[in-house]
């Protein structure tokens, strides 16, 4: 029997530590994990939580791809609603994308405006990506020094005029700059020329929209990112991989020693083009959801390590921007809202494929934390932040969009039956209740 007293002790038969799922007691003090001992050791705490036999304690997820849109487009989303949704889904850290807010995070001054907007509104921890746009090369180092986790660029129109895209030569020049202080370039990799030559996306037929964003546009842009990363020696990351065609060249680049990582998203792993009804613009995103055969190859890419992690790319908008009356895929805003649902979505698919929960959490917590170099997040281990969720993997539920916490009630998953319920989330040992904001604004290299 240990005499030491902790702020919080969680006991359970299913605690997902770095050694796998085991019967353990976890002791928390000062917001950090300071003890992990076999169940039955009797750790003493000011608060003691006994997990049910159907519950697993998993590390808090880290979602490095979230569009919060505040300030400037707060009617689309905001820090309070986004972080409430994150907490409800077992996500304890998000990193906000530099665009869709006004102003975009392309200068230190703009970063400060964003931090001011987020202050006292965050229910989970929030970090920020910077943006790489034409003409802001001199802003990259100051933003890095101010704590952004890396820099996002587009290789085609971003969807918003205030965040212009780079051409490949400009991206290479910025990569060389980032290499000088070991930062990371994260890239929306679709090629504008390939899309210019593709069919026009007008109308309510999903097949027409899919043809307008061909795999070739992704493949060509990804090849460009790989070669520019190879030439500069910079670290590069491919955002929201949709085209499975690109997996062999990604695998080759990694074998060659190119500093490359890759993410994909729940919508590419759970949805298929064949099942999307005409006019169903809730499913529109760029790059697009592709065929079932493509989905299966993405799962293989995850399992063989070619794809590193799974993050949401939560990119919401107001309902009117989804053009729900006409269902025109050319007009509708591209973005899927899924911040609260990621763990259940991926677990539902993974268990059918015989993939264990430990692997799912690795893709959604440990690996995104490693991408952002968050050394105190993403694992249930000694010295790490006491960020967890209590997950009931066998409990089923049906998604009801009206009960989700993000701001605008639209998601392609409405009405879908899923496995796995997040019953409770802890941030630094405190329950995320959606009432009292306890999140911190975090910086590269520490809070």
C-alpha positions as CSV (number, residue, x, y, z in Angstrom):
1,X,0.0,0.0,0.0
2,X,1.5,3.3,-1.1
3,X,1.4,6.1,1.4
4,X,1.9,8.9,-1.1
5,X,-1.2,11.0,-1.8
6,X,-2.2,12.1,-5.3
7,X,-4.6,14.7,-6.6
8,X,-6.3,12.0,-8.7
9,X,-6.1,8.3,-8.9
10,X,-7.8,6.3,-11.7
11,X,-8.0,2.6,-11.3
12,X,-9.1,0.1,-14.0
13,X,-8.7,-3.2,-15.6
14,X,-8.1,-1.6,-19.0
15,X,-5.6,1.2,-18.9
16,X,-3.8,1.9,-22.3
17,X,-0.2,2.6,-21.4
18,X,2.9,2.5,-23.7
19,X,3.1,-1.2,-22.8
20,X,-0.4,-1.9,-24.0
21,X,-3.7,-2.4,-22.2
22,X,-3.3,-3.6,-18.7
23,X,-4.9,-3.5,-15.2
24,X,-3.3,-0.4,-13.6
25,X,-3.7,2.5,-11.2
26,X,-2.6,5.9,-12.5
27,X,-1.6,8.7,-10.0
28,X,-1.8,12.3,-11.1
29,X,-0.2,15.3,-9.3
30,X,0.0,18.9,-10.6
31,X,-1.6,17.9,-13.9
32,X,0.9,15.3,-14.8
33,X,1.1,11.5,-14.6
34,X,3.5,10.7,-11.7
35,X,2.7,7.0,-11.0
36,X,1.5,4.0,-13.0
37,X,1.3,0.9,-10.8
38,X,-0.4,-2.6,-11.0
39,X,-4.1,-2.6,-10.0
40,X,-4.4,-3.5,-6.4
41,X,-1.4,-1.4,-5.2
42,X,-3.9,1.0,-3.5
43,X,-2.7,4.4,-4.6
44,X,-4.3,7.0,-2.4
45,X,-5.8,10.2,-4.0
46,X,-7.9,13.2,-3.1
47,X,-10.2,11.9,-5.8
48,X,-10.3,8.2,-6.8
49,X,-12.1,7.1,-10.0
50,X,-12.8,3.4,-10.5
51,X,-13.4,2.5,-14.1
52,X,-16.1,0.1,-15.1
53,X,-15.1,-3.2,-16.6
54,X,-16.5,-2.0,-20.0
55,X,-14.3,1.2,-19.9
56,X,-10.8,1.8,-21.2
57,X,-8.6,4.7,-20.2
58,X,-6.9,6.0,-23.3
59,X,-4.5,9.0,-23.8
60,X,-6.1,12.2,-24.9
61,X,-6.1,12.5,-28.7
62,X,-4.0,15.1,-30.5
63,X,-5.7,16.7,-33.5
64,X,-3.2,18.7,-35.5
65,X,-5.6,19.7,-38.3
66,X,-8.5,21.8,-37.1
67,X,-10.0,25.0,-38.7
68,X,-11.4,27.1,-35.8
69,X,-12.1,30.2,-38.0
70,X,-12.0,32.7,-35.1
71,X,-11.6,35.7,-35.4
72,X,-13.2,36.8,-38.6
73,X,-15.4,33.8,-39.5
74,X,-16.7,33.0,-36.0
75,X,-20.1,32.2,-37.4
76,X,-18.5,29.1,-39.0
77,X,-16.9,27.9,-35.8
78,X,-15.1,29.4,-32.8
79,X,-12.7,28.4,-30.0
80,X,-15.4,27.7,-27.4
81,X,-17.5,25.5,-29.7
82,X,-14.5,23.7,-31.4
83,X,-12.8,22.9,-28.1
84,X,-16.1,21.7,-26.5
85,X,-16.5,19.4,-29.4
86,X,-12.9,18.2,-29.1
87,X,-13.3,17.5,-25.4
88,X,-16.5,15.6,-26.0
89,X,-14.6,13.4,-28.5
90,X,-11.6,12.6,-26.3
91,X,-9.4,15.2,-28.1
92,X,-7.3,17.1,-25.5
93,X,-5.1,19.1,-27.8
94,X,-5.9,20.8,-31.1
95,X,-3.6,22.7,-33.4
96,X,-5.4,25.4,-35.3
97,X,-4.9,26.0,-39.0
98,X,-3.7,29.4,-40.2
99,X,-6.5,30.1,-42.6
100,X,-10.3,30.7,-42.7
101,X,-9.8,33.0,-39.8
102,X,-9.5,36.7,-40.6
103,X,-6.7,37.7,-40.5
104,X,-4.8,34.5,-41.4
105,X,-1.8,33.5,-39.1
106,X,0.8,34.8,-41.5
107,X,2.5,37.4,-39.2
108,X,3.3,37.6,-35.5
109,X,0.7,40.4,-35.2
110,X,-2.0,38.2,-36.6
111,X,-0.9,35.3,-34.3
112,X,-1.3,37.6,-31.3
113,X,-4.9,38.5,-32.5
114,X,-5.7,34.8,-32.7
115,X,-4.3,34.1,-29.3
116,X,-6.3,37.0,-27.8
117,X,-9.5,35.5,-29.4
118,X,-8.7,32.1,-28.0
119,X,-7.8,33.3,-24.5
120,X,-10.2,32.1,-21.8
121,X,-12.4,30.3,-24.3
122,X,-10.4,27.0,-24.7
123,X,-11.8,23.8,-23.1
124,X,-8.8,21.8,-24.3
125,X,-5.2,22.9,-25.2
126,X,-4.8,24.9,-28.4
127,X,-1.6,25.4,-30.5
128,X,-1.2,27.2,-33.8
129,X,0.3,26.6,-37.2
130,X,1.7,29.5,-39.1
131,X,1.0,30.2,-42.8
132,X,3.4,30.4,-45.7
133,X,2.1,32.7,-48.4
134,X,3.7,34.7,-51.2
135,X,5.8,37.5,-49.7
136,X,5.9,36.5,-46.0
137,X,9.3,34.7,-46.0
138,X,10.6,37.3,-43.6
139,X,7.7,36.5,-41.2
140,X,8.5,32.8,-40.9
141,X,11.4,32.9,-38.4
142,X,9.6,35.5,-36.1
143,X,6.5,33.2,-36.1
144,X,8.6,30.2,-35.3
145,X,10.2,32.1,-32.4
146,X,6.7,33.1,-31.2
147,X,5.8,29.4,-30.9
148,X,4.0,28.2,-34.0
149,X,4.4,24.4,-34.7
150,X,5.2,24.8,-38.4
151,X,3.9,26.4,-41.5
152,X,1.1,25.5,-43.9
153,X,1.1,26.3,-47.6
154,X,-1.2,25.4,-50.5
155,X,-0.2,24.5,-54.1
156,X,-3.5,25.8,-55.5
157,X,-6.2,28.3,-54.5
158,X,-6.9,27.8,-50.8
159,X,-10.6,28.6,-51.1
160,X,-10.1,32.0,-49.4
161,X,-8.5,35.0,-51.1
162,X,-6.7,36.2,-48.0
163,X,-4.5,33.1,-47.9
164,X,-2.9,32.9,-51.4
165,X,-1.0,29.8,-52.6
166,X,2.6,29.2,-53.4
167,X,4.0,27.8,-56.6
168,X,6.5,24.9,-56.3
169,X,9.5,27.2,-56.5
170,X,8.2,29.5,-53.8
171,X,7.5,26.5,-51.6
172,X,11.0,25.3,-52.1
173,X,12.4,28.7,-51.2
174,X,10.4,28.7,-48.0
175,X,11.3,25.1,-47.3
176,X,15.0,26.1,-47.4
177,X,14.3,28.9,-45.0
178,X,12.4,26.6,-42.6
179,X,15.3,24.1,-42.8
180,X,17.6,26.8,-41.3
181,X,15.7,26.7,-38.0
182,X,14.4,23.1,-38.3
183,X,10.7,23.9,-38.8
184,X,8.1,21.9,-40.7
185,X,6.3,22.7,-44.0
186,X,2.8,21.1,-44.1
187,X,1.3,21.1,-47.5
188,X,-2.2,21.0,-49.1
189,X,-0.9,19.0,-52.1
190,X,-3.2,19.3,-55.1
191,X,-1.9,20.6,-58.4
192,X,-3.8,23.6,-59.9
193,X,-2.8,22.8,-63.5
194,X,-4.1,19.2,-63.3
195,X,-7.4,20.6,-61.8
196,X,-7.6,23.2,-64.6
197,X,-7.5,20.4,-67.1
198,X,-10.1,18.3,-65.3
199,X,-13.9,18.4,-66.0
200,X,-15.8,21.3,-64.4
201,X,-17.6,20.3,-61.2
202,X,-21.0,21.9,-61.7
203,X,-24.3,20.3,-60.5
204,X,-25.5,17.9,-57.9
205,X,-23.8,14.7,-59.1
206,X,-21.0,13.6,-56.8
207,X,-19.3,11.7,-59.7
208,X,-18.9,14.9,-61.6
209,X,-17.4,16.6,-58.6
210,X,-15.0,13.7,-58.0
211,X,-13.8,13.8,-61.6
212,X,-13.1,17.5,-61.1
213,X,-10.5,16.7,-58.4
214,X,-8.6,13.8,-59.9
215,X,-6.1,11.6,-58.2
216,X,-3.5,12.9,-60.6
217,X,-3.8,16.4,-59.1
218,X,-2.8,15.0,-55.8
219,X,-0.1,12.7,-57.2
220,X,1.6,15.4,-59.2
221,X,1.6,17.8,-56.2
222,X,2.9,15.2,-53.8
223,X,5.7,14.3,-56.2
224,X,6.6,18.0,-56.2
225,X,6.6,18.2,-52.3
226,X,8.8,15.1,-52.2
227,X,11.4,16.4,-54.6
228,X,11.6,19.9,-53.0
229,X,11.9,18.3,-49.6
230,X,14.7,16.0,-51.0
231,X,16.6,18.9,-52.5
232,X,16.3,21.2,-49.5
233,X,16.6,18.6,-46.7
234,X,13.6,20.3,-45.0
235,X,10.9,18.4,-43.1
236,X,7.7,18.2,-45.0
237,X,4.2,16.8,-44.2
238,X,1.4,15.9,-46.6
239,X,-2.0,17.0,-45.3
240,X,-5.2,15.0,-45.8
241,X,-4.0,12.3,-48.2
242,X,-6.9,11.0,-50.3
243,X,-5.2,9.4,-53.4
244,X,-3.9,5.9,-52.7
245,X,-2.0,6.1,-56.0
246,X,0.6,8.3,-54.1
247,X,1.4,5.6,-51.5
248,X,4.3,3.9,-53.5
249,X,6.2,7.1,-54.1
250,X,5.7,8.2,-50.5
251,X,7.0,4.9,-49.3
252,X,10.0,5.2,-51.7
253,X,10.7,8.7,-50.5
254,X,10.7,7.6,-46.9
255,X,13.1,4.8,-47.7
256,X,15.4,7.2,-49.4
257,X,15.6,9.3,-46.2
258,X,13.4,12.2,-47.3
259,X,12.0,13.9,-44.1
260,X,8.4,13.2,-45.0
261,X,5.3,12.5,-42.9
262,X,1.7,11.9,-44.1
263,X,-1.7,12.2,-42.6
264,X,-5.1,11.0,-43.7
265,X,-8.6,11.7,-42.2
266,X,-11.6,9.8,-41.0
267,X,-13.7,10.7,-44.0
268,X,-11.3,9.1,-46.4
269,X,-11.1,6.0,-44.2
270,X,-14.9,5.6,-43.5
271,X,-16.8,7.0,-46.4
272,X,-16.8,6.1,-50.1
273,X,-17.7,7.9,-53.3
274,X,-20.1,5.1,-54.3
275,X,-22.4,5.8,-51.3
276,X,-22.6,9.6,-51.5
277,X,-26.1,10.7,-52.6
278,X,-26.4,13.3,-55.3
279,X,-26.7,16.8,-53.8
280,X,-25.2,15.6,-50.4
281,X,-22.8,18.5,-50.0
282,X,-22.1,17.7,-46.4
283,X,-19.7,15.1,-48.0
284,X,-17.8,17.7,-50.1
285,X,-14.2,18.2,-49.2
286,X,-10.9,18.8,-51.1
287,X,-9.2,16.5,-51.9
288,X,-12.4,14.5,-52.2
289,X,-13.7,11.2,-50.7
290,X,-12.8,8.6,-53.3
291,X,-13.9,5.0,-54.2
292,X,-14.1,2.1,-51.9
293,X,-11.1,0.4,-53.5
294,X,-9.0,3.6,-52.7
295,X,-10.2,3.5,-49.1
296,X,-9.0,0.0,-48.6
297,X,-5.5,1.0,-49.9
298,X,-5.4,3.9,-47.5
299,X,-6.0,1.5,-44.6
300,X,-3.1,-0.7,-45.9
301,X,-0.9,2.4,-46.1
302,X,-1.7,3.1,-42.4
303,X,-0.9,-0.5,-41.4
304,X,2.4,-0.6,-43.2
305,X,3.5,2.8,-41.9
306,X,3.4,4.7,-45.1
307,X,0.7,7.0,-43.6
308,X,1.7,8.2,-40.2
309,X,-1.4,9.6,-38.5
310,X,-5.1,10.3,-38.6
311,X,-6.5,13.8,-37.9
312,X,-9.8,15.4,-38.5
313,X,-9.4,18.3,-40.9
314,X,-12.5,19.6,-39.2
315,X,-13.4,22.4,-41.7
316,X,-16.9,23.7,-40.9
317,X,-18.9,26.5,-42.4
318,X,-22.4,27.9,-42.0
319,X,-25.3,25.9,-43.5
320,X,-26.0,28.3,-46.3
321,X,-22.4,27.9,-47.6
322,X,-23.1,24.2,-48.1
323,X,-25.8,25.2,-50.7
324,X,-28.2,22.7,-49.2
325,X,-31.2,23.9,-51.3
326,X,-29.5,23.1,-54.6
327,X,-26.9,20.6,-53.6
328,X,-24.4,22.0,-56.1
329,X,-21.0,20.6,-55.4
330,X,-19.3,23.4,-57.4
331,X,-20.9,26.1,-55.2
332,X,-20.8,24.4,-51.8
333,X,-18.0,25.0,-49.2
334,X,-15.6,22.1,-49.1
335,X,-15.1,20.7,-45.6
336,X,-16.3,17.9,-43.3
337,X,-17.2,18.5,-39.6
338,X,-16.1,15.5,-37.5
339,X,-14.0,16.9,-34.6
340,X,-16.1,15.1,-32.0
341,X,-16.5,11.8,-33.8
342,X,-13.0,10.8,-34.9
343,X,-12.2,8.1,-32.3
344,X,-15.6,6.4,-32.7
345,X,-15.4,6.6,-36.5
346,X,-12.0,5.1,-36.8
347,X,-12.6,2.5,-34.1
348,X,-15.8,1.4,-35.8
349,X,-13.9,0.7,-39.1
350,X,-10.7,-0.6,-37.4
351,X,-12.4,-3.3,-35.3
352,X,-14.0,-4.7,-38.5
353,X,-10.5,-5.1,-39.9
354,X,-9.1,-6.7,-36.7
355,X,-7.0,-3.6,-35.8
356,X,-6.7,-3.2,-32.0
357,X,-7.6,-0.1,-30.1
358,X,-3.9,0.5,-29.2
359,X,-3.1,0.9,-32.8
360,X,-6.0,3.3,-33.4
361,X,-4.9,5.5,-30.5
362,X,-1.3,5.4,-31.7
363,X,-2.4,6.9,-35.0
364,X,-4.6,9.5,-33.4
365,X,-2.6,10.5,-30.3
366,X,1.0,9.4,-30.2
367,X,1.8,10.0,-33.9
368,X,0.2,13.5,-34.2
369,X,1.9,14.5,-31.0
370,X,5.2,13.4,-32.5
371,X,4.5,15.4,-35.7
372,X,4.1,18.6,-33.7
373,X,6.9,17.6,-31.4
374,X,4.7,17.7,-28.4
375,X,6.8,15.8,-26.0
376,X,4.3,15.8,-23.1
377,X,1.2,14.7,-25.0
378,X,-0.2,11.7,-26.8
379,X,0.8,8.9,-24.5
380,X,-0.2,7.6,-21.0
381,X,3.3,7.6,-19.6
382,X,5.2,8.9,-16.6
383,X,5.9,12.7,-16.8
384,X,3.3,13.3,-19.5
385,X,0.3,15.6,-19.1
386,X,-2.7,13.8,-17.4
387,X,-4.8,14.0,-20.6
388,X,-7.1,11.0,-21.0
389,X,-10.5,9.9,-22.0
390,X,-12.7,7.2,-20.6
391,X,-13.7,5.2,-23.7
392,X,-16.4,2.4,-23.8
393,X,-15.3,0.6,-27.0
394,X,-18.3,-1.8,-27.1
395,X,-21.1,0.7,-26.5
396,X,-22.9,1.7,-29.7
397,X,-24.7,4.9,-30.6
398,X,-26.3,6.7,-33.5
399,X,-24.9,10.1,-34.5
400,X,-27.4,12.9,-33.9
401,X,-26.1,16.1,-35.4
402,X,-28.2,18.2,-33.2
403,X,-26.3,16.9,-30.1
404,X,-22.8,17.5,-31.4
405,X,-21.0,20.4,-29.9
406,X,-19.5,22.1,-33.0
407,X,-21.3,25.3,-34.0
408,X,-23.2,24.4,-37.3
409,X,-25.4,21.3,-37.2
410,X,-24.2,19.5,-40.3
411,X,-22.0,16.4,-40.7
412,X,-22.1,13.6,-43.3
413,X,-22.2,11.1,-40.3
414,X,-25.7,12.2,-39.1
415,X,-27.7,9.0,-38.5
416,X,-24.7,6.6,-38.7
417,X,-24.4,3.9,-36.2
418,X,-20.9,3.8,-34.6
419,X,-19.1,1.8,-31.9
420,X,-17.3,3.4,-29.0
421,X,-18.5,6.1,-26.7
422,X,-16.3,8.8,-25.0
423,X,-17.8,8.9,-21.6
424,X,-15.5,11.5,-20.0
425,X,-12.4,13.4,-20.8
426,X,-9.6,14.7,-18.5
427,X,-7.2,17.6,-19.3
428,X,-4.3,17.7,-16.9
429,X,-6.3,15.6,-14.4
430,X,-9.4,17.8,-14.5
431,X,-12.7,16.7,-16.2
432,X,-13.5,18.7,-19.3
433,X,-17.0,19.8,-18.5
434,X,-17.8,22.3,-21.2
435,X,-18.6,24.9,-18.6
436,X,-15.2,26.0,-17.2
437,X,-12.5,26.6,-19.9
438,X,-9.3,24.9,-18.6
439,X,-7.3,24.7,-21.8
440,X,-4.0,26.4,-22.3
441,X,-2.6,28.1,-25.4
442,X,0.5,26.1,-26.1
443,X,3.7,26.9,-28.0
444,X,6.2,24.9,-29.9
445,X,8.7,23.4,-27.4
446,X,6.4,23.8,-24.3
447,X,3.6,25.8,-22.8
